[in-house]
């Protein structure tokens, strides 16, 4: 089963929490704080695996969560680090954040790509000891790892894409110019999935050709099978448009030519502007008049046209040489550049993190911030120094400034995950 699109949930590990601990030893008075830091955590890493050709595995497993770092311990013991979670995908897979659509990575090379970063370990209370604060009763929790749903989209890394109506001879063409062995038969939609073939021009010179399932009118809007696979032509440097010049299916070759180009334009303006070579195929079944009528029409449109018969291999060698000549002039296969996130998260607690403040009908200010819940559970509300640290987080994150901007008055109630306090300037 060929699967070239999947949606999964990825979550990098959360950093281990720092520990609150004090040295306890016989005959050692006031040993002081010795809480260790939390362990570092694993990132979500994607790598290309050439043994994979589809995304079918991601239909059965949709959650990929890295391990959490171990919490710190007494005696200044740092928590154990967690390993990265490595996910293997077919080469050419584009990873997008599902919600925003931004490109996270294009897995086309050999280098591993970090798609979601794990959080750093939190600091133990030993880190907060100072000459004036000798018994800190608080620590920092580990930072949260990034988590989001991503769309995996396989886009074949092919130099040349074969497009055209069903049963025009695309599969036959790729089978005679390369070692690919697609299923070939005289009926529509014989090709149900894209097929890649390596075409050898001469020693040290070759290119990759992709046979895309046949398009029909309305393909870009979801009609037929071809629209599912137009994404595989998206990277192609050159399009080879195969047309049945004999009209053996009862269609007009000129009309076929226009319909397919219209579908390419409907799918992507960039794709429509891609260089194109037209193949007038099945010439062994066409009359000289049919061939001349079609080739004159295509040349008037400014396109190169080659008269071939894939079934008898007539003209295929000349076509391969022409394709190689054209590819030598074109830039490399398209690679997608990663796009930065809309909000860049700072590594310091709260800085740059998302939060939302609303005022309820009860006049209470409600603060919503997932990262803050992780921090608030480590704060000792009965300890003055711990509360000072919490207040600093609220101020550096911009929450205090936002409350003031919303017109909060002294004595108004603020609710953060069920913890309520009166606001004081």
GIJOFEN-V840665 format. One record per pair of residues at least 6 apart in sequence whose C-alpha atoms are under 7 Angstrom apart, sorted by sequence separation. I is the first residue (numbers start at 1). J is the second residue. D is the distance in Angstrom with one decimal. If there is no record, write none. Layout:
((I,J,D) (I,J,D))
//
This chain:
((72,78,4.7) (73,79,6.8) (96,102,5.4) (97,103,6.5) (129,135,6.6) (174,180,6.6) (175,181,5.6) (184,190,6.3) (200,206,4.3) (247,253,6.1) (265,271,6.6) (299,305,6.9) (308,314,5.4) (309,315,6.7) (310,316,6.7) (346,352,5.6) (359,365,4.5) (380,386,5.7) (381,387,6.0) (394,400,5.9) (414,420,5.5) (415,421,6.8) (24,31,6.3) (72,79,4.3) (96,103,4.4) (97,104,6.6) (129,136,6.1) (175,182,6.8) (183,190,6.5) (199,206,5.5) (200,207,6.7) (219,226,6.0) (220,227,5.3) (264,271,6.2) (265,272,4.7) (298,305,6.8) (308,315,4.7) (345,352,5.3) (358,365,5.8) (359,366,6.0) (379,386,5.8) (380,387,7.0) (413,420,6.5) (414,421,5.5) (23,31,4.7) (71,79,4.9) (95,103,6.0) (96,104,5.3) (128,136,6.3) (162,170,6.4) (183,191,6.6) (198,206,6.8) (199,207,5.4) (216,224,6.5) (219,227,4.7) (245,253,5.5) (264,272,5.3) (307,315,6.6) (308,316,6.2) (344,352,6.7) (345,353,5.8) (357,365,6.6) (358,366,5.3) (379,387,6.9) (413,421,5.7) (414,422,6.3) (22,31,6.6) (23,32,5.6) (70,79,4.5) (95,104,5.5) (198,207,5.8) (199,208,6.1) (244,253,6.2) (357,366,5.5) (358,367,6.8) (413,422,4.6) (414,423,6.6) (22,32,5.4) (23,33,6.1) (69,79,6.8) (70,80,5.0) (95,105,5.2) (105,115,7.0) (198,208,4.5) (199,209,6.9) (215,225,7.0) (243,253,6.3) (295,305,6.4) (357,367,4.6) (412,422,5.5) (413,423,6.1) (22,33,4.2) (23,34,5.8) (69,80,6.2) (70,81,6.5) (94,105,6.0) (95,106,6.2) (104,115,6.4) (125,136,5.9) (171,182,6.1) (197,208,5.7) (198,209,6.2) (215,226,4.6) (261,272,6.8) (356,367,5.9) (357,368,6.2) (379,390,6.9) (411,422,5.0) (412,423,5.5) (21,33,5.7) (22,34,5.3) (69,81,5.3) (94,106,4.5) (125,137,6.6) (172,184,6.8) (196,208,6.8) (197,209,5.2) (213,225,6.8) (214,226,5.5) (356,368,5.1) (411,423,5.1) (21,34,5.4) (22,35,6.8) (69,82,5.2) (93,106,6.1) (94,107,6.2) (125,138,5.7) (171,184,6.4) (182,195,6.7) (196,209,5.7) (197,210,6.4) (213,226,5.2) (306,319,6.8) (355,368,5.6) (356,369,6.5) (410,423,5.3) (411,424,6.3) (21,35,4.5) (68,82,6.2) (92,106,6.7) (93,107,5.3) (125,139,4.7) (196,210,4.5) (243,257,6.8) (355,369,4.5) (410,424,5.1) (20,35,4.8) (67,82,5.8) (92,107,5.5) (93,108,6.9) (124,139,4.9) (195,210,5.5) (196,211,6.4) (354,369,6.5) (410,425,6.2) (19,35,4.5) (91,107,5.9) (92,108,4.6) (123,139,5.9) (124,140,6.4) (180,196,6.7) (194,210,6.5) (195,211,5.0) (18,35,6.8) (19,36,5.5) (91,108,5.2) (123,140,5.0) (180,197,4.9) (194,211,5.5) (195,212,6.9) (212,229,6.6) (18,36,5.9) (19,37,6.5) (66,84,6.6) (122,140,4.7) (179,197,6.2) (194,212,4.8) (18,37,4.4) (66,85,5.4) (122,141,4.6) (167,186,6.5) (178,197,5.5) (179,198,6.8) (194,213,6.1) (17,37,6.9) (18,38,4.7) (122,142,4.0) (167,187,6.3) (178,198,5.5) (193,213,6.2) (17,38,4.6) (121,142,4.4) (122,143,6.6) (167,188,5.7) (178,199,4.7) (192,213,6.0) (16,38,3.9) (44,66,6.6) (120,142,5.9) (121,143,6.4) (166,188,5.3) (177,199,5.9) (191,213,5.2) (15,38,6.4) (16,39,4.9) (43,66,6.7) (119,142,6.5) (120,143,5.3) (166,189,5.9) (174,197,6.7) (15,39,6.2) (16,40,6.7) (42,66,5.7) (119,143,4.4) (189,213,6.7) (283,307,6.5) (15,40,5.5) (42,67,6.3) (119,144,4.9) (189,214,6.5) (278,303,6.9) (280,305,6.8) (283,308,5.9) (284,309,6.1) (15,41,5.5) (41,67,6.8) (119,145,4.4) (277,303,6.4) (278,304,6.0) (279,305,5.7) (280,306,5.9) (281,307,6.2) (282,308,6.7) (283,309,5.3) (14,41,6.3) (41,68,5.7) (118,145,4.1) (276,303,6.8) (277,304,5.2) (278,305,4.6) (279,306,4.9) (280,307,4.7) (281,308,5.0) (282,309,4.7) (13,41,5.3) (41,69,4.7) (117,145,6.0) (118,146,6.3) (277,305,6.0) (278,306,6.3) (279,307,5.9) (280,308,6.0) (281,309,5.2) (282,310,6.9) (13,42,5.3) (40,69,5.3) (117,146,5.7) (279,308,6.6) (281,310,6.7) (12,42,6.2) (13,43,6.6) (39,69,4.6) (116,146,5.4) (12,43,5.0) (38,69,6.6) (39,70,5.1) (116,147,6.9) (12,44,5.5) (38,70,6.0) (39,71,6.2) (38,71,4.4) (39,72,6.8) (38,72,4.4) (37,72,4.7) (239,274,6.9) (241,276,6.8) (245,280,5.2) (36,72,4.6) (54,90,6.5) (238,274,6.3) (239,275,6.2) (240,276,5.7) (241,277,6.1) (242,278,6.0) (243,279,6.0) (244,280,6.2) (245,281,5.8) (246,282,6.1) (35,72,6.8) (36,73,5.2) (52,89,6.7) (53,90,5.4) (174,211,6.9) (234,271,6.4) (238,275,5.3) (239,276,4.7) (240,277,4.9) (241,278,4.7) (242,279,4.8) (243,280,5.3) (244,281,5.2) (245,282,6.2) (246,283,6.5) (35,73,5.8) (36,74,6.1) (52,90,4.9) (238,276,5.9) (239,277,6.4) (240,278,5.8) (241,279,6.0) (242,280,6.4) (243,281,5.8) (244,282,5.9) (245,283,6.4) (35,74,4.8) (36,75,6.9) (39,78,6.1) (45,84,6.8) (49,88,5.8) (240,279,7.0) (242,281,6.5) (246,285,5.7) (34,74,5.6) (35,75,6.4) (36,76,4.0) (38,78,5.7) (39,79,4.1) (41,81,5.6) (42,82,5.2) (44,84,6.1) (45,85,6.0) (46,86,5.8) (47,87,6.4) (48,88,5.8) (49,89,5.7) (50,90,6.0) (171,211,6.4) (246,286,4.2) (254,294,6.3) (34,75,5.1) (35,76,5.1) (36,77,4.7) (37,78,4.8) (38,79,4.7) (39,80,4.9) (40,81,4.7) (41,82,4.5) (42,83,4.7) (43,84,4.8) (44,85,5.1) (45,86,4.7) (46,87,4.8) (47,88,5.1) (48,89,5.3) (49,90,5.3) (50,91,6.2) (170,211,6.4) (245,286,6.5) (253,294,6.9) (34,76,4.9) (36,78,4.9) (37,79,6.4) (39,81,4.6) (40,82,6.3) (41,83,6.5) (42,84,3.8) (43,85,6.2) (44,86,6.2) (45,87,6.1) (46,88,5.9) (47,89,6.3) (48,90,5.5) (49,91,6.2) (217,259,6.2) (42,85,6.3) (46,89,7.0) (48,91,4.8) (220,263,5.6) (350,393,6.1) (219,263,6.4) (246,290,6.8) (349,393,6.5) (353,397,6.9) (373,417,6.8) (218,263,6.8) (245,290,6.9) (351,396,6.1) (352,397,6.3) (217,263,6.9) (220,266,5.9) (245,291,6.4) (350,396,6.8) (351,397,4.6) (220,267,5.2) (350,397,4.5) (159,207,6.2) (160,208,6.4) (161,209,5.9) (162,210,6.1) (166,214,4.1) (364,412,7.0) (365,413,6.3) (366,414,6.1) (367,415,6.2) (368,416,6.9) (6,55,6.7) (159,208,5.3) (160,209,4.6) (161,210,4.8) (162,211,5.1) (163,212,6.0) (165,214,4.7) (166,215,6.4) (364,413,5.2) (365,414,4.7) (366,415,4.9) (367,416,5.2) (4,54,5.7) (5,55,6.5) (158,208,5.0) (159,209,6.0) (160,210,6.2) (161,211,6.3) (162,212,5.9) (164,214,5.7) (165,215,4.9) (364,414,5.8) (365,415,6.0) (366,416,6.2) (3,54,5.3) (4,55,5.5) (97,148,7.0) (98,149,5.6) (158,209,5.6) (161,212,6.9) (163,214,6.8) (164,215,5.9) (165,216,5.8) (364,415,6.8) (2,54,5.8) (3,55,5.2) (6,58,6.2) (13,65,6.9) (16,68,6.5) (19,71,6.8) (23,75,6.8) (69,121,7.0) (72,124,6.9) (97,149,6.2) (98,150,4.8) (158,210,6.0) (3,56,5.2) (6,59,6.6) (9,62,6.0) (10,63,6.1) (11,64,6.4) (12,65,6.0) (13,66,4.7) (15,68,6.0) (16,69,4.3) (18,71,6.0) (19,72,5.0) (21,74,5.3) (97,150,4.5) (98,151,5.5) (2,56,7.0) (8,62,4.5) (9,63,4.8) (10,64,4.9) (11,65,4.7) (12,66,5.0) (13,67,5.0) (14,68,4.9) (15,69,4.9) (16,70,4.7) (17,71,4.6) (18,72,5.1) (19,73,5.5) (96,150,5.4) (97,151,6.3) (8,63,5.9) (9,64,6.1) (10,65,5.7) (11,66,6.3) (13,68,4.5) (14,69,6.3) (16,71,4.2) (17,72,6.2) (19,74,6.9) (95,150,6.5) (96,151,5.2) (13,69,6.9) (16,72,6.9) (95,151,5.8) (96,152,6.7) (95,152,4.9) (94,152,5.9) (95,153,6.5) (48,107,6.0) (93,152,6.4) (94,153,5.1) (47,107,6.7) (48,108,6.9) (93,153,5.4) (94,154,6.2) (93,154,4.2) (48,110,6.3) (92,154,5.8) (93,155,6.0) (16,79,6.6) (92,155,5.3) (47,111,6.9) (92,156,5.6) (47,112,4.7) (92,157,5.8) (46,112,5.8) (47,113,6.5) (45,112,6.4) (46,113,5.3) (45,113,5.5) (46,114,6.4) (45,114,4.4) (46,115,6.9) (44,114,5.8) (45,115,5.9) (43,114,6.6) (44,115,5.7) (44,116,5.1) (161,233,5.5) (170,242,6.5) (43,116,5.9) (44,117,6.6) (43,117,4.8) (168,242,6.6) (43,118,4.7) (161,236,5.8) (168,243,5.9) (42,118,5.5) (155,231,5.9) (156,232,5.1) (160,236,5.2) (168,244,5.0) (41,118,5.5) (155,232,4.7) (158,235,6.9) (159,236,4.8) (160,237,6.1) (161,238,6.6) (162,239,6.2) (163,240,6.4) (164,241,5.8) (41,119,6.4) (157,235,6.5) (158,236,5.4) (159,237,5.2) (160,238,4.9) (161,239,5.0) (162,240,4.9) (163,241,5.1) (164,242,5.2) (41,120,6.7) (159,238,6.4) (160,239,5.6) (161,240,6.0) (162,241,5.9) (163,242,6.2) (164,243,6.2) (40,120,5.3) (160,240,6.8) (162,242,6.8) (40,121,5.0) (39,121,5.0) (38,121,4.3) (37,121,6.4) (38,122,5.0) (37,122,5.7) (38,123,6.4) (37,123,4.5) (36,123,6.9) (37,124,4.6) (36,124,4.6) (35,124,4.6) (35,125,5.1) (36,126,6.8) (34,125,6.8) (35,126,5.2) (33,125,6.2) (34,126,4.9) (33,126,4.9) (237,330,6.8) (164,260,6.4) (237,333,6.0) (236,333,6.4) (235,333,6.0) (235,334,5.2) (33,135,6.3) (15,118,7.0) (32,135,6.6) (12,116,5.6) (14,118,6.0) (15,119,4.7) (17,121,6.1) (18,122,4.6) (20,124,6.1) (38,142,6.5) (11,116,6.8) (12,117,5.7) (13,118,4.9) (14,119,5.1) (15,120,4.8) (16,121,4.8) (17,122,4.9) (18,123,4.5) (19,124,4.6) (20,125,5.2) (12,118,4.6) (13,119,6.5) (15,121,4.1) (16,122,6.1) (18,124,3.9) (19,125,6.3) (15,122,6.5) (169,281,7.0) (20,137,6.3) (20,138,6.0) (20,139,5.9) (201,320,6.9) (19,139,6.1) (201,321,6.8) (18,139,5.4) (18,140,5.4) (17,140,6.5) (18,141,5.7) (17,141,4.2) (18,142,6.9) (16,141,6.9) (17,142,4.5) (16,142,4.8) (15,142,3.9) (14,142,6.2) (15,143,5.2) (14,143,5.9) (15,144,6.3) (14,144,4.5) (14,145,4.7) (13,145,5.0) (12,145,4.7) (11,145,6.5) (12,146,5.5) (11,146,5.8) (12,147,6.3) (11,147,4.1) (10,147,5.7) (11,148,6.6) (173,310,5.0) (176,313,7.0) (10,148,5.8) (172,310,6.0) (9,148,5.9) (10,149,6.2) (172,311,6.5) (9,149,4.3) (8,149,5.7) (9,150,6.2) (169,310,6.8) (7,149,6.9) (8,150,5.6) (7,150,5.8) (8,151,6.6) (7,151,4.5) (6,151,5.8) (7,152,6.1) (6,152,5.2) (5,152,5.6) (6,153,6.8) (5,153,4.7) (4,153,5.9) (5,154,6.3) (4,154,5.0) (159,333,6.5) (2,193,6.4) (144,371,6.7) (106,335,6.8) (106,336,5.7) (105,338,5.2) (141,374,6.8) (104,338,5.0) (141,375,5.9) (103,338,5.1) (104,339,6.2) (103,339,5.3) (102,339,5.9) (141,378,6.6) (139,378,6.8) (138,378,6.8) (138,379,6.1) (138,380,6.6) (138,386,5.5) (136,385,6.8) (137,386,6.5))
//
